[in-house]
């Protein structure tokens, strides 16, 4: 049994210690409630903080990858729109070639038909040269485009572009040598050195069919990559959702728990303050012994 002393007030010291602890609990609960996070510093949960930061970096990267995938889809849509017009022009060029093969048309008629044929050929090349996405040629040159669709450097989708100019797709017009240049009018026959009995429109017809096949094949490859990118973007959204859920479980504060902790700490603070006051007043009883 302790004696009555005044130099060391152990009950007051004990009350102060408990009061300090409850104050720390109250401040921590208030910090979590105000920030919405369970982990506000490494002292709260060192391992959890490391995992949370790792997940945060992954979520940020996956969100950017999703934007990359959608940008790639936009690029492919741009190419598809241009190639759709190219297909329509090739169809019209084939129509002109078939029309010029009919002997009801004179040489003058074929010359007039050839004007539109050559104009459409030039337009095919112009569209191919000028269809670009943010300065990147998509149907004007053969190259490899790599789309980053994940948070790792190896998580990519590759698109091989093709040149769709008129002199590239089955050499339908404007080739480097006269012997491979095709026209609809009979004047071009002398250039290629054949006999005024066979029109070069017949040869042009075959080349246009090959050109249409080339364009359709490229459009099919674009569509395949576009569909792949759409599935990739959908998968990225799911991955982001799951990563954010994992981060939330580690980092975010549970408001029901923290509100209860705050109420508990506030009650302990009030009780501790009252008990400290009682402990400080306990030494007054010693004065009665001195009377």
Helices and strands as residue ranges (DSSP letters): H 10-35, H 46-100, H 107-130, E 132-133, E 136-137, E 143-148, E 156-161, G 178-180, H 187-192, H 201-251, H 255-281, G 282-290
